[in-house]
Amino acid sequence: MLGLKIEDAVKYNKNLKKYTYKKGDKLRINFKDKEALMEYNKTILNVLFGLDIEFHKNGLIPTPINRYLFIKSTFETLKNLGIEKPVVLEIGTGHSAIIPLLIKKFYDAEVYATEVDDEFINFAKRNIEKNNLDIKIINSKGKIIKGIEEFKGKKFDLIISYPPFYSKNSVASGRKFGGALAKDVELIGGGKFGEEFSIRLIDEGINFLNKKGVISLMMPKKPEKRREIIIKKMEDVGLSVEVDEIKTGNRLRYIIKGIKM
Ligand SMILES: C[S@@+](CC[C@H](N)C(=O)[O-])C[C@H]1O[C@@H](n2cnc3c(N)ncnc32)[C@H](O)[C@@H]1O
């Protein structure tokens, strides 16, 4: 299984050592400490994927192996559809630009990514420059796809997103999400189950997809209702749906892929 033991990670990154402690004869890291989590994930990206990525201290910290598996599952679907060099759009790349960077590193693709937060956009651009990969970052200015000048008349083979999925009542201040304080902009989503952003993405995305194009969304296990609504929406707009489960540690994530036949 893909992974990096803490014992090995400290060999590659000496900065990690100060966050470790022993439990029995095993080395552990307190992942509730955001600095430790950032340092460990940076090490994984570097050692396993050959990427040099910095995280913004105010943003949610992505789990690299999970994002890699999300992309792998999605690109297997594209391959089965006979799509060799897809034109890809990622919605909401965050501060790390982890999804487009992993895509460019491992697949032959033309890649665009959007983000709405200015600070995150600057961070994402710096990560892209550092890795010397050709990815176009676009400020969505709060739009999803429709109305974004750069995408006028454009079609994609893949629209991929780990979308904001928080319900209306989510608040950032003082609350922890995935062991990290989050920016307000990361806590949107809307609707009873946080499904609204994804529903809009599907509604708009369908008009920007090539034939055999795919909309691929990742969702946590709970609530099940959110996944059901998203799957139904994909079916309603005429997409054929495939669902994959991926596991990182004990976290289960669902990859919902809607294919335009
Ligand atoms: C769940 S995070 C995913 C970040 C990153 N792609 C990852 O995999 O870790 C969702 C991101 O969407 C961004 N976002 C929210 N509204 C957006 C919009 N209208 N256009 C583009 N990005 C948006 C948030 O700022 C946040 O960075």
PDBQT file of the ligand as one rigid body, heavy atoms in Angstrom, charges set to zero:
ROOT
HETATM    1  C1  LIG A 301     -12.497  21.460  -0.176  1.00  0.00    +0.000 C 
HETATM    2  S1  LIG A 301     -11.384  22.723  -0.747  1.00  0.00    +0.000 S 
HETATM    3  C2  LIG A 301     -10.398  21.813  -1.846  1.00  0.00    +0.000 C 
HETATM    4  C3  LIG A 301      -8.997  22.367  -2.004  1.00  0.00    +0.000 C 
HETATM    5  C4  LIG A 301      -8.023  21.500  -2.818  1.00  0.00    +0.000 C 
HETATM    6  N1  LIG A 301      -8.475  21.310  -4.191  1.00  0.00    +0.000 N 
HETATM    7  C5  LIG A 301      -7.815  20.154  -2.174  1.00  0.00    +0.000 C 
HETATM    8  O1  LIG A 301      -8.053  19.139  -2.824  1.00  0.00    +0.000 OA
HETATM    9  O2  LIG A 301      -7.396  20.119  -1.017  1.00  0.00    +0.000 OA
HETATM   10  C6  LIG A 301     -12.422  23.721  -1.780  1.00  0.00    +0.000 C 
HETATM   11  C7  LIG A 301     -11.785  25.004  -2.312  1.00  0.00    +0.000 C 
HETATM   12  O3  LIG A 301     -12.735  25.686  -3.142  1.00  0.00    +0.000 OA
HETATM   13  C8  LIG A 301     -12.508  27.069  -3.028  1.00  0.00    +0.000 C 
HETATM   14  N2  LIG A 301     -13.672  27.782  -3.546  1.00  0.00    +0.000 N 
HETATM   15  C9  LIG A 301     -14.811  28.152  -2.914  1.00  0.00    +0.000 A 
HETATM   16  N3  LIG A 301     -15.639  28.790  -3.766  1.00  0.00    +0.000 NA
HETATM   17  C10 LIG A 301     -15.036  28.805  -4.976  1.00  0.00    +0.000 A 
HETATM   18  C11 LIG A 301     -15.385  29.323  -6.271  1.00  0.00    +0.000 A 
HETATM   19  N4  LIG A 301     -16.544  29.918  -6.497  1.00  0.00    +0.000 N 
HETATM   20  N5  LIG A 301     -14.495  29.166  -7.267  1.00  0.00    +0.000 NA
HETATM   21  C12 LIG A 301     -13.316  28.556  -7.074  1.00  0.00    +0.000 A 
HETATM   22  N6  LIG A 301     -12.934  28.050  -5.880  1.00  0.00    +0.000 NA
HETATM   23  C13 LIG A 301     -13.774  28.174  -4.841  1.00  0.00    +0.000 A 
HETATM   24  C14 LIG A 301     -12.201  27.273  -1.553  1.00  0.00    +0.000 C 
HETATM   25  O4  LIG A 301     -11.505  28.486  -1.323  1.00  0.00    +0.000 OA
HETATM   26  C15 LIG A 301     -11.347  26.026  -1.264  1.00  0.00    +0.000 C 
HETATM   27  O5  LIG A 301      -9.994  26.316  -1.445  1.00  0.00    +0.000 OA
ENDROOT
TORSDOF 0
